[in-house]
């Protein structure tokens, strides 16, 4: 049996549904957060609304 994951490095934009549960980093900053698959990617005040998957949960 193969576990299928979204590839690390995948990006998502604020407002999109999260494709993979894990830790996501905002843009090139050090801000990270845990987001569950199917939840909305959060918006930020600084306008940098691209998030990158960096670690599986």
Order of alpha helices (4+ residues) and beta strands (2+ residues): beta-beta-beta-beta
